[in-house]
Amino acid sequence: MYVSVVYLKCMNTIALNTTTLRNNLSTTLDEISGKESVALVTKRGRPITALISIDLLEDLLALTNKKYLSDIKAAREEYEKGNFSTHDQIFGEL
């Protein structure tokens, strides 16, 4: 199914072409969700994009943006205090 699997700096990197991704999107998303995994998408043998889990994205953003990290921390504190709005409160009936 996968074109190749390589490991870079303790990170599982999966390379797959666009056709394989299209045919196996759900499986690929399950493979990278919640893990430090990267799916490199290739077209004609060249990497064109990467898919990463939201946890890894947050970690990468935190490394490069101190304000982002403090905003995430503040948002989590507000959530724990019960200061949040539900989907229905924001969007109502669509």
N, CA, C and O atoms as CSV, one atom per row, in Angstrom:
chain,resi,resn,atom,element,x,y,z
A,1,MET,N,N,0.816,-1.190,0.000
A,1,MET,CA,C,0.000,0.000,0.000
A,1,MET,C,C,0.862,1.257,0.000
A,1,MET,O,O,0.627,2.149,-0.815
A,2,TYR,N,N,1.836,1.358,0.871
A,2,TYR,CA,C,2.670,2.548,0.953
A,2,TYR,C,C,3.881,2.415,0.052
A,2,TYR,O,O,4.446,1.332,-0.099
A,3,VAL,N,N,4.267,3.516,-0.539
A,3,VAL,CA,C,5.424,3.521,-1.425
A,3,VAL,C,C,6.682,3.195,-0.640
A,3,VAL,O,O,7.487,2.365,-1.061
A,4,SER,N,N,6.851,3.857,0.512
A,4,SER,CA,C,8.012,3.572,1.350
A,4,SER,C,C,7.745,4.056,2.758
A,4,SER,O,O,6.893,4.916,2.979
A,5,VAL,N,N,8.469,3.508,3.699
A,5,VAL,CA,C,8.393,3.933,5.084
A,5,VAL,C,C,9.816,4.167,5.568
A,5,VAL,O,O,10.655,3.268,5.510
A,6,VAL,N,N,10.083,5.373,6.044
A,6,VAL,CA,C,11.399,5.693,6.592
A,6,VAL,C,C,11.215,6.359,7.945
A,6,VAL,O,O,10.149,6.902,8.233
A,7,TYR,N,N,12.236,6.319,8.765
A,7,TYR,CA,C,12.178,6.935,10.089
A,7,TYR,C,C,13.198,8.056,10.163
A,7,TYR,O,O,14.384,7.850,9.908
A,8,LEU,N,N,12.731,9.235,10.511
A,8,LEU,CA,C,13.590,10.395,10.641
A,8,LEU,C,C,13.440,10.976,12.039
A,8,LEU,O,O,12.347,11.380,12.435
A,9,LYS,N,N,14.532,11.016,12.782
A,9,LYS,CA,C,14.546,11.627,14.107
A,9,LYS,C,C,13.375,11.142,14.961
A,9,LYS,O,O,12.628,11.958,15.503
A,10,CYS,N,N,13.210,9.842,15.085
A,10,CYS,CA,C,12.164,9.218,15.892
A,10,CYS,C,C,10.758,9.569,15.410
A,10,CYS,O,O,9.794,9.421,16.160
A,11,MET,N,N,10.637,10.020,14.200
A,11,MET,CA,C,9.331,10.361,13.660
A,11,MET,C,C,9.018,9.397,12.530
A,11,MET,O,O,9.822,9.223,11.614
A,12,ASN,N,N,7.859,8.774,12.595
A,12,ASN,CA,C,7.452,7.841,11.554
A,12,ASN,C,C,7.019,8.637,10.334
A,12,ASN,O,O,6.056,9.401,10.405
A,13,THR,N,N,7.705,8.473,9.235
A,13,THR,CA,C,7.372,9.183,8.003
A,13,THR,C,C,6.909,8.177,6.964
A,13,THR,O,O,7.623,7.232,6.630
A,14,ILE,N,N,5.714,8.395,6.464
A,14,ILE,CA,C,5.122,7.521,5.465
A,14,ILE,C,C,5.052,8.295,4.153
A,14,ILE,O,O,4.533,9.411,4.117
A,15,ALA,N,N,5.566,7.716,3.087
A,15,ALA,CA,C,5.472,8.362,1.780
A,15,ALA,C,C,4.468,7.591,0.941
A,15,ALA,O,O,4.553,6.368,0.830
A,16,LEU,N,N,3.518,8.303,0.350
A,16,LEU,CA,C,2.542,7.669,-0.508
A,16,LEU,C,C,2.153,8.611,-1.636
A,16,LEU,O,O,2.187,9.831,-1.479
A,17,ASN,N,N,1.788,8.040,-2.760
A,17,ASN,CA,C,1.436,8.891,-3.886
A,17,ASN,C,C,-0.016,9.348,-3.781
A,17,ASN,O,O,-0.775,8.848,-2.951
A,18,THR,N,N,-0.389,10.289,-4.616
A,18,THR,CA,C,-1.719,10.896,-4.528
A,18,THR,C,C,-2.824,9.869,-4.764
A,18,THR,O,O,-3.878,9.946,-4.131
A,19,THR,N,N,-2.605,8.926,-5.650
A,19,THR,CA,C,-3.623,7.903,-5.913
A,19,THR,C,C,-3.822,7.018,-4.692
A,19,THR,O,O,-4.956,6.716,-4.320
A,20,THR,N,N,-2.730,6.604,-4.072
A,20,THR,CA,C,-2.821,5.785,-2.859
A,20,THR,C,C,-3.508,6.558,-1.747
A,20,THR,O,O,-4.333,6.000,-1.023
A,21,LEU,N,N,-3.180,7.833,-1.603
A,21,LEU,CA,C,-3.832,8.652,-0.585
A,21,LEU,C,C,-5.334,8.742,-0.845
A,21,LEU,O,O,-6.136,8.574,0.074
A,22,ARG,N,N,-5.706,9.003,-2.071
A,22,ARG,CA,C,-7.123,9.126,-2.410
A,22,ARG,C,C,-7.865,7.824,-2.096
A,22,ARG,O,O,-8.978,7.852,-1.571
A,23,ASN,N,N,-7.257,6.704,-2.413
A,23,ASN,CA,C,-7.908,5.411,-2.201
A,23,ASN,C,C,-7.877,4.945,-0.753
A,23,ASN,O,O,-8.644,4.060,-0.372
A,24,ASN,N,N,-7.003,5.526,0.055
A,24,ASN,CA,C,-6.828,5.075,1.439
A,24,ASN,C,C,-6.812,6.234,2.419
A,24,ASN,O,O,-6.086,6.186,3.412
A,25,LEU,N,N,-7.593,7.273,2.164
A,25,LEU,CA,C,-7.549,8.475,2.995
A,25,LEU,C,C,-7.865,8.167,4.456
A,25,LEU,O,O,-7.124,8.585,5.345
A,26,SER,N,N,-8.935,7.455,4.712
A,26,SER,CA,C,-9.323,7.167,6.093
A,26,SER,C,C,-8.243,6.396,6.841
A,26,SER,O,O,-7.925,6.716,7.986
A,27,THR,N,N,-7.683,5.386,6.199
A,27,THR,CA,C,-6.614,4.597,6.814
A,27,THR,C,C,-5.381,5.450,7.082
A,27,THR,O,O,-4.752,5.333,8.133
A,28,THR,N,N,-5.044,6.302,6.130
A,28,THR,CA,C,-3.874,7.168,6.288
A,28,THR,C,C,-4.076,8.139,7.444
A,28,THR,O,O,-3.165,8.351,8.243
A,29,LEU,N,N,-5.268,8.730,7.536
A,29,LEU,CA,C,-5.547,9.653,8.636
A,29,LEU,C,C,-5.493,8.937,9.975
A,29,LEU,O,O,-4.981,9.485,10.951
A,30,ASP,N,N,-6.016,7.716,10.032
A,30,ASP,CA,C,-5.923,6.924,11.267
A,30,ASP,C,C,-4.466,6.645,11.618
A,30,ASP,O,O,-4.091,6.653,12.790
A,31,GLU,N,N,-3.653,6.400,10.605
A,31,GLU,CA,C,-2.236,6.083,10.819
A,31,GLU,C,C,-1.468,7.249,11.439
A,31,GLU,O,O,-0.571,7.029,12.252
A,32,ILE,N,N,-1.804,8.476,11.071
A,32,ILE,CA,C,-1.035,9.616,11.577
A,32,ILE,C,C,-1.707,10.330,12.748
A,32,ILE,O,O,-1.057,11.134,13.416
A,33,SER,N,N,-2.966,10.068,13.015
A,33,SER,CA,C,-3.686,10.770,14.085
A,33,SER,C,C,-3.101,10.448,15.455
A,33,SER,O,O,-2.871,9.289,15.800
A,34,GLY,N,N,-2.869,11.498,16.217
A,34,GLY,CA,C,-2.407,11.344,17.589
A,34,GLY,C,C,-1.004,10.798,17.737
A,34,GLY,O,O,-0.599,10.418,18.835
A,35,LYS,N,N,-0.269,10.755,16.665
A,35,LYS,CA,C,1.091,10.225,16.708
A,35,LYS,C,C,2.048,11.263,16.142
A,35,LYS,O,O,1.637,12.216,15.480
A,36,GLU,N,N,3.300,11.065,16.410
A,36,GLU,CA,C,4.312,11.916,15.783
A,36,GLU,C,C,4.675,11.305,14.446
A,36,GLU,O,O,5.810,10.887,14.215
A,37,SER,N,N,3.687,11.263,13.574
A,37,SER,CA,C,3.863,10.690,12.247
A,37,SER,C,C,3.609,11.750,11.196
A,37,SER,O,O,2.839,12.688,11.401
A,38,VAL,N,N,4.266,11.580,10.077
A,38,VAL,CA,C,4.100,12.477,8.945
A,38,VAL,C,C,3.818,11.624,7.721
A,38,VAL,O,O,4.501,10.630,7.474
A,39,ALA,N,N,2.813,12.016,6.960
A,39,ALA,CA,C,2.550,11.360,5.678
A,39,ALA,C,C,2.997,12.320,4.586
A,39,ALA,O,O,2.402,13.382,4.400
A,40,LEU,N,N,4.050,11.940,3.864
A,40,LEU,CA,C,4.513,12.739,2.734
A,40,LEU,C,C,3.754,12.284,1.493
A,40,LEU,O,O,3.785,11.107,1.135
A,41,VAL,N,N,3.081,13.213,0.848
A,41,VAL,CA,C,2.313,12.902,-0.349
A,41,VAL,C,C,3.171,13.250,-1.558
A,41,VAL,O,O,3.684,14.363,-1.683
A,42,THR,N,N,3.312,12.275,-2.440
A,42,THR,CA,C,4.145,12.480,-3.617
A,42,THR,C,C,3.301,12.489,-4.888
A,42,THR,O,O,2.240,11.869,-4.964
A,43,LYS,N,N,3.802,13.203,-5.866
A,43,LYS,CA,C,3.182,13.225,-7.183
A,43,LYS,C,C,4.319,13.073,-8.188
A,43,LYS,O,O,5.261,13.865,-8.203
A,44,ARG,N,N,4.217,12.050,-9.021
A,44,ARG,CA,C,5.283,11.731,-9.974
A,44,ARG,C,C,6.635,11.548,-9.265
A,44,ARG,O,O,7.685,11.931,-9.782
A,45,GLY,N,N,6.576,10.954,-8.071
A,45,GLY,CA,C,7.797,10.646,-7.336
A,45,GLY,C,C,8.389,11.775,-6.514
A,45,GLY,O,O,9.401,11.577,-5.843
A,46,ARG,N,N,7.776,12.965,-6.550
A,46,ARG,CA,C,8.309,14.106,-5.791
A,46,ARG,C,C,7.345,14.497,-4.678
A,46,ARG,O,O,6.137,14.565,-4.903
A,47,PRO,N,N,7.865,14.753,-3.479
A,47,PRO,CA,C,6.993,15.205,-2.387
A,47,PRO,C,C,6.337,16.541,-2.737
A,47,PRO,O,O,7.011,17.480,-3.162
A,48,ILE,N,N,5.011,16.619,-2.554
A,48,ILE,CA,C,4.307,17.869,-2.836
A,48,ILE,C,C,3.655,18.471,-1.597
A,48,ILE,O,O,3.408,19.676,-1.549
A,49,THR,N,N,3.378,17.644,-0.599
A,49,THR,CA,C,2.767,18.148,0.631
A,49,THR,C,C,2.948,17.116,1.732
A,49,THR,O,O,3.411,16.003,1.486
A,50,ALA,N,N,2.578,17.497,2.952
A,50,ALA,CA,C,2.670,16.577,4.082
A,50,ALA,C,C,1.409,16.683,4.932
A,50,ALA,O,O,0.824,17.757,5.072
A,51,LEU,N,N,1.007,15.563,5.488
A,51,LEU,CA,C,-0.090,15.533,6.448
A,51,LEU,C,C,0.500,15.200,7.809
A,51,LEU,O,O,1.300,14.274,7.942
A,52,ILE,N,N,0.096,15.967,8.825
A,52,ILE,CA,C,0.576,15.708,10.179
A,52,ILE,C,C,-0.603,15.767,11.135
A,52,ILE,O,O,-1.637,16.354,10.813
A,53,SER,N,N,-0.455,15.163,12.309
A,53,SER,CA,C,-1.518,15.202,13.307
A,53,SER,C,C,-1.612,16.606,13.913
A,53,SER,O,O,-0.648,17.371,13.879
A,54,ILE,N,N,-2.758,16.924,14.457
A,54,ILE,CA,C,-2.957,18.236,15.075
A,54,ILE,C,C,-2.024,18.399,16.287
A,54,ILE,O,O,-1.562,19.505,16.567
A,55,ASP,N,N,-1.751,17.312,16.995
A,55,ASP,CA,C,-0.835,17.386,18.138
A,55,ASP,C,C,0.575,17.775,17.694
A,55,ASP,O,O,1.231,18.602,18.328
A,56,LEU,N,N,1.022,17.177,16.614
A,56,LEU,CA,C,2.353,17.515,16.101
A,56,LEU,C,C,2.382,18.941,15.577
A,56,LEU,O,O,3.372,19.650,15.761
A,57,LEU,N,N,1.301,19.372,14.922
A,57,LEU,CA,C,1.224,20.756,14.449
A,57,LEU,C,C,1.325,21.726,15.627
A,57,LEU,O,O,2.066,22.707,15.557
A,58,GLU,N,N,0.588,21.461,16.707
A,58,GLU,CA,C,0.670,22.331,17.881
A,58,GLU,C,C,2.084,22.381,18.442
A,58,GLU,O,O,2.571,23.444,18.826
A,59,ASP,N,N,2.737,21.230,18.487
A,59,ASP,CA,C,4.115,21.190,18.985
A,59,ASP,C,C,5.045,22.026,18.100
A,59,ASP,O,O,5.885,22.774,18.602
A,60,LEU,N,N,4.888,21.893,16.794
A,60,LEU,CA,C,5.730,22.659,15.873
A,60,LEU,C,C,5.457,24.157,15.988
A,60,LEU,O,O,6.388,24.962,15.971
A,61,LEU,N,N,4.187,24.530,16.103
A,61,LEU,CA,C,3.855,25.947,16.264
A,61,LEU,C,C,4.384,26.492,17.581
A,61,LEU,O,O,4.859,27.626,17.653
A,62,ALA,N,N,4.296,25.671,18.622
A,62,ALA,CA,C,4.789,26.104,19.927
A,62,ALA,C,C,6.295,26.351,19.898
A,62,ALA,O,O,6.791,27.256,20.569
A,63,LEU,N,N,7.007,25.560,19.135
A,63,LEU,CA,C,8.454,25.746,19.026
A,63,LEU,C,C,8.822,27.056,18.345
A,63,LEU,O,O,9.880,27.629,18.606
A,64,THR,N,N,7.941,27.521,17.473
A,64,THR,CA,C,8.273,28.709,16.686
A,64,THR,C,C,7.514,29.965,17.102
A,64,THR,O,O,7.826,31.054,16.620
A,65,ASN,N,N,6.522,29.837,17.988
A,65,ASN,CA,C,5.684,30.976,18.319
A,65,ASN,C,C,5.275,30.932,19.797
A,65,ASN,O,O,4.370,30.183,20.166
A,66,LYS,N,N,5.928,31.717,20.629
A,66,LYS,CA,C,5.643,31.734,22.068
A,66,LYS,C,C,4.218,32.213,22.351
A,66,LYS,O,O,3.578,31.709,23.274
A,67,LYS,N,N,3.711,33.171,21.580
A,67,LYS,CA,C,2.359,33.684,21.793
A,67,LYS,C,C,1.329,32.583,21.556
A,67,LYS,O,O,0.344,32.491,22.288
A,68,TYR,N,N,1.543,31.763,20.559
A,68,TYR,CA,C,0.625,30.662,20.271
A,68,TYR,C,C,0.526,29.746,21.484
A,68,TYR,O,O,-0.571,29.360,21.888
A,69,LEU,N,N,1.660,29.402,22.059
A,69,LEU,CA,C,1.674,28.520,23.216
A,69,LEU,C,C,0.933,29.140,24.387
A,69,LEU,O,O,0.170,28.448,25.061
A,70,SER,N,N,1.134,30.422,24.650
A,70,SER,CA,C,0.430,31.064,25.759
A,70,SER,C,C,-1.067,31.170,25.476
A,70,SER,O,O,-1.874,31.063,26.400
A,71,ASP,N,N,-1.453,31.379,24.213
A,71,ASP,CA,C,-2.875,31.419,23.858
A,71,ASP,C,C,-3.542,30.063,24.064
A,71,ASP,O,O,-4.670,29.994,24.552
A,72,ILE,N,N,-2.856,28.990,23.698
A,72,ILE,CA,C,-3.382,27.636,23.906
A,72,ILE,C,C,-3.560,27.379,25.400
A,72,ILE,O,O,-4.587,26.846,25.822
A,73,LYS,N,N,-2.569,27.755,26.196
A,73,LYS,CA,C,-2.646,27.554,27.646
A,73,LYS,C,C,-3.822,28.333,28.230
A,73,LYS,O,O,-4.567,27.799,29.052
A,74,ALA,N,N,-3.995,29.582,27.818
A,74,ALA,CA,C,-5.111,30.401,28.307
A,74,ALA,C,C,-6.453,29.805,27.899
A,74,ALA,O,O,-7.392,29.788,28.696
A,75,ALA,N,N,-6.551,29.319,26.669
A,75,ALA,CA,C,-7.799,28.723,26.189
A,75,ALA,C,C,-8.137,27.465,26.984
A,75,ALA,O,O,-9.300,27.238,27.316
A,76,ARG,N,N,-7.153,26.665,27.284
A,76,ARG,CA,C,-7.397,25.445,28.070
A,76,ARG,C,C,-7.837,25.783,29.487
A,76,ARG,O,O,-8.698,25.104,30.047
A,77,GLU,N,N,-7.254,26.828,30.075
A,77,GLU,CA,C,-7.656,27.259,31.413
A,77,GLU,C,C,-9.107,27.753,31.408
A,77,GLU,O,O,-9.872,27.437,32.320
A,78,GLU,N,N,-9.481,28.516,30.398
A,78,GLU,CA,C,-10.863,28.997,30.276
A,78,GLU,C,C,-11.828,27.824,30.124
A,78,GLU,O,O,-12.900,27.820,30.729
A,79,TYR,N,N,-11.460,26.853,29.336
A,79,TYR,CA,C,-12.299,25.679,29.133
A,79,TYR,C,C,-12.498,24.930,30.447
A,79,TYR,O,O,-13.613,24.522,30.771
A,80,GLU,N,N,-11.416,24.749,31.204
A,80,GLU,CA,C,-11.506,24.029,32.478
A,80,GLU,C,C,-12.392,24.767,33.483
A,80,GLU,O,O,-13.022,24.137,34.333
A,81,LYS,N,N,-12.443,26.092,33.391
A,81,LYS,CA,C,-13.300,26.896,34.271
A,81,LYS,C,C,-14.756,26.878,33.810
A,81,LYS,O,O,-15.639,27.372,34.511
A,82,GLY,N,N,-15.002,26.313,32.640
A,82,GLY,CA,C,-16.360,26.280,32.113
A,82,GLY,C,C,-16.705,27.495,31.273
A,82,GLY,O,O,-17.864,27.683,30.902
A,83,ASN,N,N,-15.721,28.318,30.969
A,83,ASN,CA,C,-15.942,29.513,30.154
A,83,ASN,C,C,-15.775,29.174,28.672
A,83,ASN,O,O,-14.720,29.407,28.082
A,84,PHE,N,N,-16.825,28.627,28.092
A,84,PHE,CA,C,-16.798,28.300,26.668
A,84,PHE,C,C,-18.219,28.343,26.129
A,84,PHE,O,O,-19.185,28.340,26.892
A,85,SER,N,N,-18.334,28.384,24.826
A,85,SER,CA,C,-19.631,28.388,24.149
A,85,SER,C,C,-19.779,27.089,23.371
A,85,SER,O,O,-18.806,26.546,22.848
A,86,THR,N,N,-21.006,26.605,23.305
A,86,THR,CA,C,-21.258,25.398,22.533
A,86,THR,C,C,-21.420,25.748,21.062
A,86,THR,O,O,-21.576,26.912,20.691
A,87,HIS,N,N,-21.378,24.734,20.257
A,87,HIS,CA,C,-21.579,24.915,18.814
A,87,HIS,C,C,-22.937,25.559,18.551
A,87,HIS,O,O,-23.044,26.473,17.734
A,88,ASP,N,N,-23.970,25.086,19.238
A,88,ASP,CA,C,-25.315,25.639,19.051
A,88,ASP,C,C,-25.406,27.101,19.466
A,88,ASP,O,O,-26.111,27.885,18.830
A,89,GLN,N,N,-24.693,27.474,20.535
A,89,GLN,CA,C,-24.713,28.874,20.971
A,89,GLN,C,C,-24.087,29.787,19.935
A,89,GLN,O,O,-24.540,30.916,19.748
A,90,ILE,N,N,-23.067,29.321,19.270
A,90,ILE,CA,C,-22.375,30.143,18.281
A,90,ILE,C,C,-23.106,30.148,16.935
A,90,ILE,O,O,-23.322,31.199,16.331
A,91,PHE,N,N,-23.477,28.958,16.488
A,91,PHE,CA,C,-24.029,28.837,15.140
A,91,PHE,C,C,-25.549,28.700,15.102
A,91,PHE,O,O,-26.168,28.952,14.068
A,92,GLY,N,N,-26.156,28.301,16.228
A,92,GLY,CA,C,-27.604,28.103,16.225
A,92,GLY,C,C,-27.995,27.045,15.222
A,92,GLY,O,O,-27.201,26.170,14.877
A,93,GLU,N,N,-29.212,27.132,14.765
A,93,GLU,CA,C,-29.674,26.196,13.730
A,93,GLU,C,C,-29.300,26.728,12.376
A,93,GLU,O,O,-29.648,27.857,12.029
A,94,LEU,N,N,-28.607,25.942,11.616
A,94,LEU,CA,C,-28.206,26.357,10.269
A,94,LEU,C,C,-29.192,25.888,9.245
A,94,LEU,O,O,-29.015,26.147,8.054
